């Protein structure tokens, strides 16, 4: 698995433990350190999302908290019956 696929896998593990799946995702905010890799990020994201797509914002930043990180994402999911 390349670095671009690590974040979706982490989100999946965290979410499923709380009853969420990628179908419950309603918003994604993504921070990329290299916007030239936007297509690559989009391909990885498309592998996890289908049907109605969440709202999303993607911005380029000069660096992220973790050295060498390429993407960072904030993912919001709504799981019925958990509020």
HELIX and SHEET records of a PDB file:
HELIX    1   1 UNK A    3  UNK A   16  1                                  14    
HELIX    2   2 UNK A   22  UNK A   24  5                                   3    
HELIX    3   3 UNK A   35  UNK A   37  5                                   3    
HELIX    4   4 UNK A   38  UNK A   48  1                                  11    
SHEET    1   A 3 UNK A  55  UNK A  60  0                                        
SHEET    2   A 3 UNK A  25  UNK A  32  1                                        
SHEET    3   A 3 UNK A  71  UNK A  77 -1                                        
END                                                                             
